[in-house]
Amino acid sequence: MSEKSVVVASVLKVKHVTVSADNSISAAIGFELEGGHDLELHLAPEIMLALEAMITAASTEQAKHQPMH
C-alpha cells in the first residue's frame, strides 16, 4: 500500500468562514497562506461536524495547560 502525499501550508490568517444555507456544502473556510496564495476549503456537513468536534477537544485539552487568570 502506497503512502498518500501530504500538502503542508503555513497559514497566516483565516480570511473568512461562510456557512451555507443549502446542503451542498456546510461551510467554506478561506485562508491566506505564505507566498501570497489563498486556500479555500469547502466542507460537507459531516466533515464540518467532525472538524468542530476536533477543535472543541483540542481547545479543551489546551485549556488544561493554560494558567488561570
C-alpha positions in Angstrom: 0.0 0.0 0.0 1.5 3.4 -1.0 1.6 6.4 1.3 -0.5 9.4 0.5 1.2 12.6 -0.2 0.7 15.4 2.3 0.3 19.1 1.5 1.8 21.3 4.2 0.9 25.0 4.1 1.7 27.8 6.6 -1.5 29.7 7.3 -1.0 33.4 8.0 -4.6 34.3 8.5 -8.2 33.0 8.4 -9.9 35.2 5.9 -13.5 34.1 6.2 -15.8 31.4 7.4 -19.0 31.1 5.4 -21.9 28.8 6.4 -24.2 27.7 3.6 -27.9 27.6 3.9 -28.2 24.7 1.4 -26.8 21.2 1.9 -24.3 21.2 -1.0 -21.6 22.4 1.4 -21.8 23.1 5.1 -19.1 25.8 5.2 -16.3 27.4 3.2 -13.2 28.5 5.1 -10.7 30.8 3.4 -7.1 31.1 4.5 -4.2 33.4 3.5 -1.1 31.3 3.0 2.6 32.2 3.0 3.9 33.0 -0.5 0.9 35.2 -1.4 -1.5 32.3 -2.0 -5.1 31.8 -0.8 -6.8 28.5 0.1 -10.5 27.9 0.3 -11.8 24.7 1.8 -15.3 23.5 1.1 -16.6 21.2 3.8 -19.6 18.9 3.6 -21.9 18.9 6.6 -20.4 15.7 8.1 -16.9 17.0 7.7 -17.8 20.3 9.4 -19.2 18.4 12.3 -16.0 16.3 12.6 -13.9 19.4 12.4 -16.0 21.2 15.1 -15.6 18.2 17.4 -11.8 18.0 16.9 -11.4 21.8 17.5 -13.6 21.5 20.7 -11.5 18.6 22.0 -8.2 20.4 21.2 -9.4 23.6 22.9 -10.5 21.7 26.0 -7.1 20.0 26.2 -5.2 23.3 25.6 -7.2 24.9 28.4 -5.9 22.3 30.8 -2.4 23.7 30.2 -3.1 27.4 30.4 -2.7 29.3 33.6 -5.9 30.6 35.2 -6.3 34.4 35.2 
